[in-house]
Amino acid sequence: MDRRFRKSLKISSIAHVLLILGVILAPLLANWYLRRQRRDIVVIDLTIALPDIPAEAVAEAAAAPPAPEPPKDIPEEIKPRRQVQKSTKRVTREPPKPDKPKLTPEEIRKLLAAGAKISDRTSVPTGTFPEAWYYALVKQTMYDAWNQPSGPAVSAGLRTIVLIRVEKNGAITRRSLVKTSGNALMDDSVMKAIQAVSKLRPLPDEWGVSSKDIDITFDLSAGGL
């Protein structure tokens, strides 16, 4: 029994020693094998031989003229045109002012006889106010308030006649169309003018009336522009 145990122990010891040697020698052998493989690698150097450039070609390239510069002056028809922006704002023209009514020679004689001073603004002394002059003043006031119509729908020579009633204190209490011009724009502009004036100069005391109906004629001096 003791003999067998010794033999088994001996075999076991030898096996452990061989195993340990295998573990130690295996990496060494692998490293040695790799180093040998690296020595067997052949390095191949590839170089490309470029052809020789003749000296004449180099001199010709150096003596070649430089590239032409682009022309500085561009013809007008080739130059890009500047875009013109159109304005979207609407331009409106003011209608022309109507001609101021003119006094007849008879009215001028009456004014001079009453002591009137003729200038840019004719003045009459207080207490004397000729009837013709009052009518001219009323007509002038209405013409100043009138925006004369313009455009292709109206033409020169149109005439509209209206009637107003003036109270003693100058207030206008009645407005009516007596004779149409046949043009709606013309008639509407005249009615707007007499509606815009609410009061005139008081009636002359010499008339001795509480109110006065006055006809006013509107003549279109200029047609459509």
GIFENRA-V425686 format. One record per pair of residues at least 24 apart in sequence whose ideal C-beta (glycine too) atoms are under 10 Angstrom apart, sorted by the first residue. I is the first residue (numbers start at 0). J is the second residue. If there is no record, write none. Layout:
I:J  I:J
This chain:
92:149  92:150  92:224  93:146  93:147  93:149  94:145  94:146  94:147  94:148  94:149  94:150  94:188  94:221  94:224  95:146  95:147  95:148  95:149  95:219  95:220  95:221  95:224  96:142  96:143  96:145  96:146  96:147  96:220  96:221  97:141  97:142  97:143  97:145  97:146  97:147  97:188  97:192  97:217  97:218  97:219  97:220  97:221  98:142  98:147  98:218  98:219  98:220  98:221  99:135  99:138  99:139  99:142  99:143  100:134  100:135  100:136  100:137  100:138  100:139  100:141  100:142  100:215  100:216  100:217  100:218  101:135  102:131  102:132  102:135  102:139  103:131  103:135  105:131  106:130  106:131  106:132  106:134  106:135  107:131  107:132  110:135  126:203  126:204  126:205  127:203  127:205  128:200  128:201  128:202  128:203  128:204  128:205  128:206  129:203  129:205  130:202  130:203  130:205  130:206  130:211  132:203  133:165  133:199  133:200  133:201  133:202  133:203  133:206  133:211  133:213  134:211  134:213  134:214  134:215  136:199  136:200  137:163  137:165  137:169  137:171  137:196  137:199  137:200  137:211  137:213  137:214  137:215  138:213  138:214  138:215  138:216  138:217  140:192  140:193  140:196  140:198  140:199  140:200  140:215  141:171  141:189  141:192  141:193  141:195  141:196  141:199  141:213  141:215  141:216  141:217  142:192  142:215  142:217  142:218  143:192  143:195  143:196  144:191  144:192  144:193  144:194  144:195  144:196  145:188  145:189  145:191  145:192  145:193  145:195  145:196  145:215  145:217  145:219  146:188  146:189  146:191  146:192  146:195  147:185  147:188  147:189  147:192  147:217  147:218  147:219  147:220  147:221  147:222  148:182  148:183  148:184  148:185  148:186  148:187  148:188  148:189  148:219  148:221  148:222  148:223  149:184  149:188  149:219  149:221  149:222  149:223  149:224  150:184  150:222  150:223  150:224  151:222  151:223  151:224  152:182  152:183  152:184  152:185  152:222  152:223  153:180  153:182  153:183  153:184  153:185  153:188  153:219  153:221  153:222  153:223  154:182  154:185  154:219  154:221  154:222  154:223  155:218  155:219  155:220  155:221  155:222  155:223  156:180  156:218  156:219  156:220  156:221  156:222  157:181  157:182  157:184  157:185  157:186  157:188  157:189  157:217  157:218  157:219  157:220  157:222  158:182  158:185  158:189  158:216  158:217  158:218  158:219  159:185  159:186  159:187  159:188  159:189  159:190  159:192  159:215  159:216  159:217  159:218  159:219  160:189  160:214  160:215  160:216  160:217  160:218  161:186  161:189  161:190  161:192  161:193  161:213  161:214  161:215  161:216  161:217  162:193  162:212  162:213  162:214  162:215  163:193  163:196  163:199  163:211  163:212  163:213  163:214  163:215  164:210  164:211  164:212  164:213  165:198  165:199  165:200  165:201  165:202  165:208  165:210  165:211  165:212  165:213  166:198  166:199  166:201  166:202  166:208  166:209  166:210  166:211  167:201  167:202  167:204  167:206  167:207  167:208  167:209  167:210  167:211  168:198  168:199  168:200  168:201  168:202  168:209  168:210  169:197  169:198  169:199  169:200  169:201  169:202  170:197  170:198  170:199  170:201  170:210  171:196  171:197  171:198  171:199  171:213  172:197  172:210  173:210  173:212  174:215  175:212  177:214  177:215  177:216  178:214  178:216  180:217  180:218  180:219  182:219  184:219  184:223  185:217  185:219  186:217  188:217  188:219  189:215  189:216  189:217  189:219  190:217  192:217  193:217
